C-alpha cells in the first residue's frame, strides 16, 4: 500500500516536472519568436522566417503578448503577419499555373451606383465604367486568372470548394486579408494578400499596380515568350 502511494506520488511529481518544462519551453519559444517579430518589423527584414511561421502556429498567443510588451500594437502585428505569410507563400504561388489561380476582389471597391447583380459566384460586373473593378478584372482575366467579385467569405469558400484552385490572390482590408490568408493556409493553398489603401463599405481603394505586380509572379516568360504587362493589355471603352 505504501509502495503504491509512493509510486503514485512519483508519477505526480514526474507529471508536474514535465508540465513545468513544457510551460518553460513555451515561454522561451514565445519570447524568441516575439523578439524575432519585433526586430524583423523594425529592420524591415525577416529574420529566420522558416522558424517564424511554425513558431507562431505553436506559441502565437504568447509571442503576440511579448510583442505588445515590446511596443508593437495589434495593427503592426497584423501587418507583419500578412507580410510574413506573403513571403512564405510567394514561391509556391509563383510556381502554380495561372489557370489554377483565382483572384478574389471585394465588393466594397465598386461604385455606390454599381448596377452589378449578385449571383451564386459573387457579383457579375457589367463593365459600366463607374469604378476601377471592371478594368482590373479584365486585365487579370487577360493574364489567365479566374476572377470573382466576392461580397464575403461565404462566396470564397464556395468557389474554393467548387473549383479547387491551387493558388489565390486576395484583396481586402487588414482583417479580411489576415483571415483570408489563414483560411487558405488551412486549405493548404498558397495565397498572396493585398491590403486596401482605404477601408469602408463602398468606394474603397486599392493599389492596382501592386495587385498586377503580384499577379505576374511566375507568369512572365514561363512559356518562353514574355507576356504583356497589365499596362499593355487593352481595355475596352
C-alpha positions as CSV (number, residue, x, y, z in Angstrom):
1,X,0.0,0.0,0.0
2,X,2.8,2.4,0.9
3,X,4.6,1.3,-2.3
4,X,1.5,2.1,-4.3
5,X,1.3,5.6,-2.7
6,X,4.9,6.3,-3.3
7,X,4.6,5.2,-6.9
8,X,1.5,7.4,-7.4
9,X,3.4,10.3,-5.7
10,X,6.4,9.7,-8.0
11,X,4.1,9.8,-11.1
12,X,2.5,13.0,-10.0
13,X,5.9,14.6,-9.4
14,X,7.1,13.5,-12.8
15,X,3.9,14.9,-14.5
16,X,4.5,18.1,-12.6
17,X,8.1,18.4,-13.8
18,X,7.2,17.6,-17.4
19,X,4.4,20.2,-17.3
20,X,6.8,22.8,-15.9
21,X,9.4,22.1,-18.6
22,X,6.7,22.3,-21.3
23,X,5.5,25.7,-19.9
24,X,9.1,26.9,-19.7
25,X,9.7,25.8,-23.3
26,X,6.6,27.6,-24.5
27,X,7.7,30.7,-22.6
28,X,11.2,30.7,-24.1
29,X,9.9,29.9,-27.6
30,X,7.3,32.6,-27.3
31,X,9.9,35.1,-26.2
32,X,12.2,34.2,-29.0
33,X,9.5,34.5,-31.7
34,X,8.3,37.8,-30.2
35,X,11.8,39.2,-30.3
36,X,12.3,38.0,-33.9
37,X,9.0,39.6,-34.9
38,X,9.8,43.0,-33.3
39,X,13.4,43.0,-34.8
40,X,12.2,42.0,-38.2
41,X,9.4,44.6,-38.2
42,X,11.7,47.4,-37.1
43,X,14.6,46.4,-39.5
44,X,12.2,45.8,-42.4
45,X,13.8,42.4,-42.9
46,X,12.6,38.9,-42.0
47,X,14.9,37.1,-39.6
48,X,14.6,33.3,-39.5
49,X,11.3,33.2,-41.5
50,X,11.4,29.4,-41.5
51,X,11.1,29.5,-37.7
52,X,8.6,32.3,-37.5
53,X,5.7,30.7,-39.2
54,X,5.6,27.3,-37.4
55,X,6.6,29.1,-34.2
56,X,3.6,31.4,-34.5
57,X,1.4,28.4,-35.1
58,X,2.6,26.8,-31.8
59,X,3.0,29.8,-29.5
60,X,1.2,32.5,-31.3
61,X,-0.7,33.9,-28.3
62,X,2.4,34.0,-26.2
63,X,4.5,35.6,-28.9
64,X,1.9,38.3,-29.6
65,X,1.8,39.1,-25.9
66,X,5.6,39.6,-25.8
67,X,5.3,41.7,-29.0
68,X,2.8,44.0,-27.3
69,X,5.1,44.3,-24.3
70,X,8.0,45.2,-26.6
71,X,5.9,48.1,-28.2
72,X,4.1,46.6,-31.2
73,X,0.3,47.2,-31.4
74,X,-2.3,45.0,-32.9
75,X,-2.2,46.7,-36.3
76,X,1.5,46.4,-36.6
77,X,1.4,42.8,-35.7
78,X,-1.3,42.1,-38.3
79,X,0.6,43.9,-41.0
80,X,3.7,41.9,-40.0
81,X,1.9,38.5,-40.2
82,X,0.4,39.4,-43.6
83,X,3.9,40.3,-45.0
84,X,5.3,37.1,-43.5
85,X,2.7,34.9,-45.0
86,X,3.0,36.6,-48.4
87,X,6.8,36.0,-48.2
88,X,6.5,32.4,-47.1
89,X,3.8,31.6,-49.8
90,X,5.5,33.6,-52.7
91,X,7.5,30.7,-54.2
92,X,4.6,28.2,-54.1
93,X,2.2,30.8,-55.5
94,X,4.6,31.7,-58.4
95,X,5.1,28.0,-59.3
96,X,1.3,27.4,-59.7
97,X,0.0,27.6,-63.3
98,X,-2.1,30.7,-63.7
99,X,-5.1,28.7,-64.9
100,X,-5.2,27.2,-61.4
101,X,-5.2,30.5,-59.6
102,X,-8.1,32.7,-58.5
103,X,-8.4,36.4,-57.6
104,X,-11.0,37.5,-55.1
105,X,-11.9,41.2,-55.3
106,X,-14.1,42.6,-52.5
107,X,-17.4,44.2,-53.5
108,X,-16.5,47.3,-51.5
109,X,-14.3,48.5,-54.3
110,X,-17.3,49.1,-56.6
111,X,-19.1,52.3,-57.2
112,X,-22.0,53.4,-55.0
113,X,-24.1,53.3,-58.2
114,X,-22.9,49.9,-59.2
115,X,-25.6,48.0,-61.3
116,X,-24.0,44.6,-60.8
117,X,-26.2,41.8,-59.7
118,X,-25.4,39.2,-57.1
119,X,-25.3,35.6,-58.2
120,X,-24.0,32.3,-56.7
121,X,-20.5,33.1,-57.8
122,X,-20.5,36.7,-56.5
123,X,-21.2,39.9,-58.3
124,X,-21.4,39.9,-62.1
125,X,-19.6,43.0,-63.4
126,X,-21.4,44.7,-66.3
127,X,-18.5,46.9,-67.3
128,X,-20.3,50.2,-66.6
129,X,-17.1,52.1,-66.1
130,X,-18.2,53.7,-62.8
131,X,-15.2,52.2,-60.9
132,X,-11.8,50.5,-61.5
133,X,-13.1,47.0,-60.8
134,X,-14.1,46.4,-64.4
135,X,-10.6,47.3,-65.7
136,X,-8.8,45.4,-63.0
137,X,-10.9,42.3,-63.6
138,X,-10.4,42.4,-67.4
139,X,-6.6,42.8,-67.0
140,X,-6.4,39.9,-64.5
141,X,-8.5,37.7,-66.7
142,X,-6.3,38.6,-69.7
143,X,-3.4,37.3,-67.7
144,X,-5.2,34.0,-67.3
145,X,-6.8,34.3,-63.8
146,X,-10.3,33.4,-62.8
147,X,-11.7,36.5,-61.0
148,X,-14.5,36.8,-58.6
149,X,-16.1,39.9,-57.0
150,X,-16.9,38.5,-53.6
151,X,-19.4,40.0,-51.1
152,X,-17.9,37.9,-48.3
153,X,-16.1,34.8,-47.2
154,X,-19.1,32.5,-47.9
155,X,-18.6,33.0,-51.7
156,X,-14.9,32.5,-51.4
157,X,-15.4,29.2,-49.5
158,X,-18.0,28.1,-52.0
159,X,-15.7,28.8,-55.0
160,X,-12.7,27.1,-53.4
161,X,-14.8,24.0,-52.8
162,X,-16.3,24.1,-56.4
163,X,-13.2,24.8,-58.4
164,X,-10.3,23.6,-56.2
165,X,-8.0,26.4,-57.0
166,X,-4.3,25.7,-56.3
167,X,-3.3,29.4,-55.5
168,X,-5.2,32.6,-54.6
169,X,-4.7,36.3,-54.7
170,X,-6.9,38.3,-52.5
171,X,-7.7,42.0,-51.9
172,X,-9.3,43.3,-48.8
173,X,-8.9,45.3,-45.6
174,X,-6.4,44.4,-43.0
175,X,-8.6,41.9,-41.0
176,X,-10.0,40.4,-44.2
177,X,-6.6,39.7,-45.6
178,X,-5.3,38.2,-42.3
179,X,-8.4,35.9,-42.1
180,X,-8.2,35.1,-45.8
181,X,-4.6,34.0,-45.6
182,X,-5.3,31.9,-42.5
183,X,-8.2,30.3,-44.4
184,X,-6.0,29.4,-47.3
185,X,-3.4,28.1,-45.0
186,X,-6.0,25.7,-43.6
187,X,-6.8,24.6,-47.1
188,X,-3.1,24.1,-47.9
189,X,-3.3,26.7,-50.7
190,X,-0.5,29.3,-51.2
191,X,-2.0,32.8,-51.1
192,X,-1.0,36.4,-51.6
193,X,-2.8,39.3,-50.0
194,X,-3.0,43.0,-51.0
195,X,-4.3,45.4,-48.3
196,X,-6.6,48.2,-49.5
197,X,-5.5,51.8,-49.3
198,X,-8.8,52.8,-47.9
199,X,-11.4,50.8,-46.0
200,X,-15.1,51.1,-45.9
201,X,-18.3,49.5,-47.2
202,X,-18.3,51.1,-50.6
203,X,-16.0,53.0,-53.0
204,X,-12.8,51.9,-51.2
205,X,-9.4,51.9,-53.0
206,X,-6.5,49.6,-53.7
207,X,-3.1,50.0,-55.4
208,X,-3.9,48.1,-58.6
209,X,-0.2,48.3,-59.7
210,X,0.6,46.2,-56.6
211,X,-2.1,43.8,-57.5
212,X,-0.8,43.4,-61.0
213,X,2.8,43.0,-59.8
214,X,1.9,40.1,-57.5
215,X,-0.4,38.6,-60.2
216,X,2.5,38.5,-62.6
217,X,4.6,36.3,-60.3
218,X,5.8,33.2,-62.2
219,X,3.9,34.1,-65.3
220,X,6.2,36.4,-67.4
221,X,8.4,34.3,-69.6
222,X,7.1,30.9,-68.4
223,X,6.3,29.7,-71.9
224,X,9.5,31.3,-73.3
225,X,7.6,34.3,-74.7
226,X,7.3,37.3,-72.5
227,X,3.7,38.2,-71.8
228,X,2.3,41.7,-71.9
229,X,2.4,43.6,-68.7
230,X,-1.0,44.7,-67.4
231,X,-0.4,48.3,-68.7
232,X,-0.1,46.8,-72.2
233,X,-3.4,44.9,-72.1
234,X,-6.1,46.8,-73.9
235,X,-9.2,48.0,-72.1
236,X,-12.5,48.2,-73.9
237,X,-14.0,51.6,-73.9
